[in-house]
Amino acid sequence: KITMLPESVIEQFSLDEGGPRPALSIYVDIDAQGVANRDTLQMRTEMVPMTSNLRLEDIEHLVTEESFLDESSGYPYRNELAILWQAAKLLYAARQEKRIANGLRAEQLGLIDSNALARDFHFQIQEVAGVQRVDIVPRQRGSILDTIVAEWMIFCNSAAGQLLADYGLPGLFRTQKGWGPLRTRMQTTPGPHEGLGLDYYAWCTSPLRRYSDLVNQWQLIALVKHGVTAKMVAPFSPRDASLMGIAADFESCYQTYGEFQDRLEKYWCLRWAVQNGEPKSFHVRHLKAGMSRLELVPLHLPIPELASHPRMTRAEVLIADVDLLQLSAGVRVIEIESKQDFPEQPLECEASVSPGTLAVAERPEEDASPE
């Protein structure tokens, strides 16, 4: 993901291991069965000693249900991750109940079928013999670590939204209600997110990547420091016109960032497709209206011949005449296969985790107080 803050700021505040880092922390008690006691929820501003970082790509394949029961499992923080996994499953189940109550289907917990189209990818550009080569590695959602991170990010964003609402503080709330193109939006007053099954939801966990999270953390810091009087000193007061302007500007800016990232990914996907010479054959799946996607990488290309075929129809195509300036390519269909029952990945979720890092902090003193 492309960050909205410069590298110089990220270096100072990123939760890298080896030293104390300033953070807005949320604490909640969890028992051995993974039940989170929401009455114990606290938020603090503090310097957090970062003991270690857990790299998802290093341990994700090791963290399984079986490994939690195996005392000989050698990866770090096994017991802690086991409790967080139990808690994540309970948080997930509670959200699904709300989704069903909102008239939506329950989502699938766990790994999506390996035949489904992957939606997360890791791009790596390396120079080999003076030539740039692209490696694009797919990653399926739904692993235990993926679910732990996603559910606890959702929990923190939901808790932050509820705190802002309880104290009457405005913020940038992410809401989703009803149907239509504008059902998901940013607003300065609290509202439900039906897709996630939450009464409140405010992005706050990624202040280095999204400006909305930084704005919400400013409001939350005022809440932590001043409590019930926070409305008098918070950067933005209720019905603040400047905050409404930020909400509107963020939507536009966030969309622009997304479009730029899409173009960036398409460029490197096209580079990947032709790096061993062209023409080259690939398998694609038809999505809708003649637009298809390569199975191996997130490259979308128009293929009119597939427009009349059902969604997820598989075809073998030949790609040639790649234009890296126009970000286009010529496609010729070699063979159209009959539609198979390939499962699809769920629609884009508001909280997902990309390959990255889990930060582990030292356990603070019991009597530690917020700064």
C-alpha positions in Angstrom: 0.0 0.0 0.0 1.2 3.5 -0.8 1.5 5.6 2.4 0.1 9.1 2.7 2.9 10.3 5.0 6.6 10.8 3.9 9.3 8.3 4.6 11.0 10.6 7.2 7.8 10.5 9.4 7.3 6.7 8.9 10.9 6.0 10.1 10.2 7.8 13.4 6.8 6.2 14.2 6.8 2.8 12.5 6.7 0.0 15.1 10.1 -1.4 14.4 11.7 -3.7 17.0 14.6 -2.5 19.1 13.4 0.6 20.9 10.5 2.5 22.3 7.9 3.9 19.9 5.2 6.5 20.5 1.8 4.8 20.2 -1.9 5.2 20.9 -2.6 1.9 22.5 -5.8 0.0 23.2 -5.9 -2.5 26.1 -8.6 -5.1 26.8 -8.5 -8.2 29.1 -8.8 -11.6 27.4 -9.3 -14.8 29.4 -7.8 -18.2 28.5 -10.8 -19.1 26.4 -10.4 -16.0 24.3 -13.3 -14.0 25.7 -12.6 -10.3 25.6 -14.0 -8.3 28.5 -15.0 -5.0 26.9 -15.6 -3.4 30.3 -11.8 -3.5 30.8 -11.1 -1.5 27.6 -8.6 1.3 28.1 -6.8 3.6 25.7 -3.4 5.1 26.4 -0.8 7.4 24.8 2.6 6.0 25.7 6.0 5.0 24.5 5.9 1.3 23.8 9.1 -0.8 24.0 9.1 -2.8 20.8 10.6 -6.2 21.7 10.3 -8.0 18.4 8.5 -8.1 15.0 6.9 -11.2 13.7 7.2 -11.4 10.0 4.1 -13.0 8.5 6.1 -14.5 5.6 8.4 -16.3 8.1 5.9 -17.9 10.4 2.5 -17.8 8.7 2.8 -21.4 7.5 3.9 -22.6 11.0 0.9 -21.2 12.8 -1.9 -23.9 12.7 -4.5 -25.3 15.0 -2.3 -28.4 15.4 0.8 -26.3 16.4 -1.2 -24.6 19.2 -1.6 -28.1 20.8 2.0 -29.2 20.1 4.3 -28.1 22.9 7.3 -28.7 20.7 6.3 -26.0 18.2 9.2 -23.7 17.9 7.8 -20.4 16.7 7.8 -17.5 19.1 4.7 -16.4 21.1 2.8 -19.6 20.4 0.7 -19.4 23.6 -0.2 -15.8 23.1 -1.1 -16.4 19.5 -3.3 -19.3 20.5 -5.3 -17.1 22.9 -5.6 -14.3 20.3 -6.8 -16.9 17.8 -9.6 -18.1 20.1 -10.5 -14.4 20.7 -10.5 -13.7 16.9 -12.9 -16.5 16.2 -15.3 -15.2 18.9 -15.0 -11.6 17.5 -15.6 -13.0 14.0 -18.7 -15.0 15.1 -20.2 -12.0 16.8 -19.8 -9.9 13.6 -21.4 -12.6 11.5 -24.5 -12.6 13.7 -24.8 -8.9 13.1 -24.3 -9.4 9.3 -27.1 -11.9 9.2 -29.4 -9.6 11.2 -28.6 -6.9 8.6 -29.8 -9.3 5.9 -26.4 -10.3 4.6 -24.8 -13.7 4.3 -22.3 -14.9 6.8 -18.7 -14.8 5.5 -16.5 -17.9 5.4 -13.9 -18.2 8.1 -10.5 -19.8 7.2 -8.6 -20.3 4.0 -10.5 -19.7 0.8 -10.3 -22.7 -1.6 -6.9 -22.8 -3.3 -8.6 -22.7 -6.7 -10.1 -19.3 -6.0 -8.6 -16.2 -7.6 -6.1 -14.7 -5.1 -6.6 -11.1 -4.3 -3.4 -10.3 -2.3 0.0 -10.3 -3.9 3.5 -9.4 -3.0 5.5 -7.6 -5.8 9.3 -7.8 -5.8 11.5 -6.1 -8.4 15.1 -7.4 -8.5 17.9 -6.6 -10.8 19.4 -9.6 -12.5 22.4 -9.2 -14.8 21.5 -5.5 -15.2 17.9 -6.2 -16.1 14.9 -5.7 -13.8 12.9 -8.8 -13.2 9.5 -8.9 -11.5 8.3 -11.6 -9.1 4.6 -11.5 -8.2 3.7 -14.0 -5.5 0.0 -14.6 -4.7 -1.2 -15.0 -1.2 -4.5 -16.4 -0.2 -6.5 -14.7 2.6 -7.8 -16.5 5.6 -4.8 -18.0 7.4 -4.8 -18.0 11.2 -2.4 -15.1 11.4 -4.3 -13.2 8.7 -7.5 -13.6 10.7 -5.9 -12.6 14.0 -4.6 -9.4 12.6 -7.8 -8.6 10.6 -10.2 -9.2 13.5 -8.1 -7.3 16.0 -7.7 -4.4 13.6 -11.5 -4.4 13.2 -11.9 -4.5 17.0 -9.6 -1.5 17.5 -11.3 0.5 14.8 -14.7 -0.4 16.3 -13.6 0.4 19.8 -12.2 3.8 18.7 -15.4 4.6 16.9 -17.5 3.8 20.0 -15.3 5.9 22.2 -15.6 8.9 19.9 -19.4 8.4 19.8 -19.7 7.9 23.6 -17.8 11.1 24.3 -19.6 13.1 21.6 -16.5 13.7 19.6 -16.6 14.0 15.8 -14.3 11.9 13.7 -14.0 10.3 10.3 -16.4 7.4 10.6 -16.5 4.7 7.9 -20.1 3.7 7.5 -22.0 1.3 5.3 -25.7 1.1 5.2 -28.3 -0.1 2.7 -27.5 -0.5 -1.0 -26.2 1.5 -3.9 -23.0 3.2 -5.0 -22.8 5.5 -2.0 -23.6 3.0 0.7 -20.0 3.0 1.9 -18.7 6.5 2.8 -16.9 8.7 5.3 -18.9 10.9 7.6 -18.2 13.0 10.7 -21.0 11.5 12.8 -21.2 7.9 14.1 -23.1 5.3 12.0 -23.2 1.5 11.5 -21.0 -0.5 9.2 -23.5 -3.3 8.1 -20.9 -5.1 6.0 -18.6 -5.6 8.9 -21.5 -6.2 11.4 -20.5 -3.2 13.6 -22.4 -0.4 15.2 -19.4 1.9 15.0 -16.3 1.9 12.8 -13.6 4.6 12.5 -10.3 4.0 10.8 -7.5 4.6 13.3 -5.0 1.7 13.1 -2.9 3.0 10.1 -2.1 6.6 10.7 1.1 6.4 8.6 -0.8 5.1 5.6 -4.2 6.9 5.8 -4.7 10.5 6.7 -8.2 9.7 8.1 -6.5 7.5 10.8 -4.2 10.3 11.8 -7.1 12.7 12.1 -9.0 10.2 14.3 -6.0 9.6 16.5 -5.7 13.4 17.1 -9.3 13.3 18.4 -8.6 10.1 20.5 -5.4 11.6 22.0 -7.6 14.6 23.2 -10.0 12.1 24.7 -7.3 10.1 26.5 -5.8 13.3 28.0 -8.9 15.2 28.9 -11.8 12.7 29.2 -15.2 14.3 29.4 -13.8 17.8 28.6 -12.2 16.6 25.4 -14.8 18.4 23.3 -13.4 21.7 24.6 -9.8 21.1 23.5 -10.0 18.5 20.7 -8.7 19.7 17.3 -12.2 19.4 15.8 -15.4 20.3 17.6 -18.9 18.9 16.8 -20.2 20.2 13.4 -16.7 21.5 12.6 -16.9 22.6 8.9 -13.1 22.0 8.4 -13.6 18.3 9.5 -16.4 17.9 7.0 -14.1 19.3 4.3 -11.4 16.8 5.3 -13.9 14.0 5.0 -14.8 15.0 1.5 -11.2 15.7 0.5 -10.1 12.3 1.9 -12.6 10.4 -0.1 -11.4 12.0 -3.3 -7.7 11.7 -2.4 -8.1 8.1 -1.3 -9.7 7.2 -4.6 -6.8 8.9 -6.4 -4.3 6.9 -4.4 -6.2 3.7 -5.3 -6.3 4.5 -9.0 -2.6 5.3 -9.0 -1.8 2.1 -7.2 -4.0 0.2 -9.7 -2.0 1.7 -12.6 1.3 0.9 -10.9 0.3 -2.7 -10.4 -0.9 -3.0 -14.0 2.4 -1.7 -15.3 4.4 -4.3 -13.3 2.0 -7.0 -14.2 2.5 -6.2 -17.9 6.3 -6.2 -17.3 5.9 -9.6 -15.7 3.9 -10.9 -18.6 6.5 -10.0 -21.2 9.8 -10.4 -19.3 10.5 -13.8 -20.9 9.5 -12.6 -24.3 6.1 -12.4 -26.1 3.7 -13.7 -27.3 2.9 -15.8 -24.3 -0.1 -17.8 -23.2 -1.9 -17.5 -19.9 -5.1 -18.7 -18.3 -7.7 -16.1 -17.5 -11.1 -16.0 -15.8 -14.0 -13.9 -17.1 -15.4 -11.5 -14.5 -18.1 -9.4 -16.2 -18.9 -7.4 -19.3 -15.9 -8.9 -21.2 -13.4 -8.0 -18.6 -11.2 -10.8 -17.5 -8.2 -11.4 -15.1 -5.1 -13.5 -15.4 -5.2 -16.3 -12.8 -1.6 -15.8 -11.7 -1.4 -12.0 -11.3 -3.9 -9.2 -10.8 -3.9 -8.1 -14.4 -7.3 -7.2 -15.8 -7.7 -7.1 -19.6 -10.8 -6.6 -21.9 -11.6 -9.8 -23.8 -14.8 -9.2 -25.8 -15.0 -12.9 -26.9 -15.9 -13.8 -23.3 -18.6 -11.2 -22.8 -21.4 -13.6 -23.4 -20.0 -16.3 -21.2 -20.8 -16.9 -17.5 -18.8 -15.3 -14.7 -15.6 -17.2 -13.9 -15.4 -19.0 -17.3 -11.9 -20.1 -17.8 -10.0 -19.5 -21.1 -6.5 -19.8 -22.4 -5.3 -16.6 -24.2 -2.2 -15.3 -26.0 -0.9 -11.9 -24.9 1.2 -9.8 -27.3 1.7 -6.2 -28.4 2.2 -5.0 -24.9 2.3 -1.2 -24.6 3.8 -0.1 -21.3 2.9 3.6 -21.9 -0.7 3.0 -22.7 -0.8 0.1 -20.2 -2.6 -2.1 -22.8 -2.0 -5.4 -24.5 -3.4 -7.4 -27.4 -5.2 -10.6 -26.4 -6.2 -13.5 -28.6 -8.3 -16.3 -27.3 -6.9 -19.8 -27.9 -9.5 -21.9 -26.1 -12.6 -21.3 -24.0 -13.1 -24.0 -21.3 -16.5 -24.8 -19.9 -17.5 -23.0 -16.8 -16.2 -24.7 -13.6 -17.4 -24.3 -10.1 -14.4 -22.2 -9.0 -15.1 -20.4 -5.7 -14.7 -16.7 -5.7 -12.9 -14.6 -3.2 -15.2 -12.4 -1.0 -15.7 -8.8 -2.1 -13.3 -6.3 -0.8 -13.4 -6.0 3.0 -12.7 -2.9 5.0 -10.0 -4.6 7.0 -7.6 -7.1 5.6 -3.9 -7.7 6.1 -1.2 -7.7 3.5 2.1 -9.5 3.9 3.9 -7.6 6.6 4.8 -7.5 10.2 3.3 -8.2 13.6 4.8 -5.9 16.3 5.2 -7.3 19.8 5.7 -5.0 22.7 7.0 -5.7 26.2 4.3 -6.1 28.8 3.9 -2.8 30.6 3.8 -2.3 34.3 0.4 -2.9 35.8 0.3 0.6 37.3 1.4 2.3 34.1 -0.7 5.4 33.4 -1.2 7.3 30.2 1.0 10.3 29.5 
